[in-house]
Amino acid sequence: MHSETEKSPLRTLETWIGEARSLGVKDPDAMALATTTPAGFPSVRIVLCRAIDDDGIRFFTNYESRKGRELEVNAYAAAVFHWRELERQVRVEGDVSRSSSAVSDAYFAQRARGSQLAARVSPQSQPIDSLEDLLARQSALDAELAGRAVERPANWGGFDIRATAVELWRSGTSRLHDCMRYERHGAGWVATRRGP
C-alpha cells in the first residue's frame, strides 16, 4: 500500500481518485452508496463524491429522496468506489449528518444551471406523470426566472459521511488481493491487514 495510508486512508482515496481521473476513467468519483430502511432493508445507488477531508466524504442529494429519508431515520451509510482500470476499490463506512447550509449553498451555486433547475422541479424518488412533464416544468421555471440565479431549494443539500472505517483493496495474483482495513481511534487510525 502507499505510504500515505499510514496517516489517513482518506488521503489515499483522494490520491486514487486523482489517478483514475488522469487515466481518463469516466466519473472517477462515482460511488455506490448503501442506506437502510427503518426495518433494516438495504438499498444502494450510485452517487458522486464531491468532497474528501480528514473526517470523511460528502455527496449531495434531495433530502426527500429515498436515501435522504432513510438517512434521516438511520444516520449510517456505507459506500464503495471501484476502478476496474486501476484494479482497486475503497470501502467507507460511517455515521452521516447533513452538511451546513453554507456548504450546500456554495456547491449548489457552482452547479450547471440545468442541474440547479432540475433540483428545484424534481420530486426525487416520488412518482411522476411523465418525464416530458418534468422537462416542461424545468423549462417553465427557467423562463420564469429569466436568467436570474436559481436559489437552492431547502430540501436539497449535502450529506457528510464521517468515516469510522475505510478499507483499501488492490487486486493481487491468484486472487490473493491486498486489503487493509483502517478503523478510527480518536484522532487517528488503526490499520490491520485482512485476508482477501
N, C-alpha and C positions, 0 to 999 in steps of 0.2 A: 504494500500500500504506500501511497505517497506520504512523505514525512509530515505534511500539514495536518494529517488526520490526528496526530498526537495532540494538537491544540484544539481543533474543532472539526468534527466531521462535516459540519455545515459549510465550512470554508472549502472542503473537498468537493461537496456538492456543487458549490458555486464554480469551482475550477472545472469540474466535469461538464457542466452545462456550457461553459465557455469553449471547451474543447469540441463538444458536439456542434456548437454553433460554427466554429471555424472549419469543421468538416462539411458544412452545408446541410446538416440534419434539419429537417423541417420541424418547427416548433420544439426546439431542444428543451424548453422549459415546461412542456406538457407533462402532467402527472395524473395518475389515476387516484381519485380521492374517494375514500370509503367512509361512510357515515352509517349510523344505525337508527332504526325507528325506536319509539319508546318501548316496544315489545322486544327489542334486540335483533330485529331482522336487518341484515346488512344491505346497503345499496352502494353502487360505485359508478363513477362517471369521470370523464376526462375534463380537467380544468387547467388553466395556465398559472404557474407560479410566477408572481410578479415582484417578489422581493425575498431576499435571504439576508438574515443578520445572525448575530451570535445566539439569539433566542430561538429562532426558527424560521418559518416560511410564511408567505402571505399570498392569498388569492382573493379575487373579487367576485361578487355574485349578487343576485337578487335575494334579499333576506327572506322573502316569502316563497322562494323556490323550495323544492323538496329538501335539498341539502341544507338550506338556511333554516327551515323549520326543524329539521332533525337536529341540527347543531344547537339550536336554542334549548332543546329538551335534554340532549345528551352531548355535552360540550367536549367530546373527544373524537379524534379522527386519526386515520392512517392514510398515508399517501405513498405511491411508488413512482419513481422515474425509471424509464428503461430506454437505453440507447443501444439498439442492435448493432449499429456500426462500430461502437466502442466496446461492445461485449461487456457492458457494465449496467448495474442498476443500483438505486439507492432507495431504501425504505425509511420513512419518517413516521413516528408515532408521537402523539402529544395531546395536550388539552388545548381547547380553542376558545378564543374570545373575539369580539368584534374589534376591528381597527378603529382608531379615533376618527371622528368626523373630519378633522383636518387632513388626515392621511387619505381618507376616501375622497374628499373634495379634490385634493391635489391630483390623485390618479385619474379621477373622472374628467378633470379639466384637460388632460393630455390625450384622452381617447379621441379617435376619429369621430366626426360629427354624426355619421350614420350610426355608430355604436352607441353614442350618447342618446340619440333619438330612440333607438331600439330599446335601451334600458328604461326609457320613460313609458313606452307603449306596451311592452311585452309583459303579460301576466305569467311569468316563467313557471313552468310545471303545471299550469292550470289549463283546463280545456278551452279551446278557441274554436270559433266557427270555421275559419279558413286562414291559410297563410296570406291569401290575397287581401283579406280584411285587415290583417295586421300591417301589411305593407301600405295599405291605403291610410291607415291611422298614422303611420310613420310619416308619410308624405304630407298629410294634413297638418301634423304638428310642426313639421319643417316650415310649411307655408305660414302657419300662424305665428311662428317666432320670427319669420322674415329676416333670417341672418343673425339674429341676436343669439347670445350664448345660451346653451342648454343647461339648465340647472340640474344638479344631481338629485334624483328622487330620494326621499327619506328611506325607502325600502331597498336601497341598493348601496353596497359598500364592501369593505374588506373584512376578511377573517384572518386572524393570526393563529397559526398553529405553533404553540410553544413546544418545541421538541423535547420529549423526555427520553426518547431512544432514536438512534439513527443506525441503520445497517448499510454498510458499503460492501458491494459484491462485484467481483470481477471474474470473468469466465476463466476456467482452468482446463488443463488437458485431462482427458478421460473423465470428465465431469467432476473432477476434484477442484471445485471453484474456491476462490479466495474470498472469505467472508469475515468481516469484522463488525461486531456489534458494539455500539457506544451507548452507555446509559448515563444520564445526567446525575451527578452527585454534587450538590451545592453549586458552586460557580464553574465546576469543571466536568470532565467526562471520564468514565472508567471504561476501558476497552477490553473486550475478550474476543479471541478468535473462535469462530464457530465452524463446526463441521458442515460441509455442503450437503 
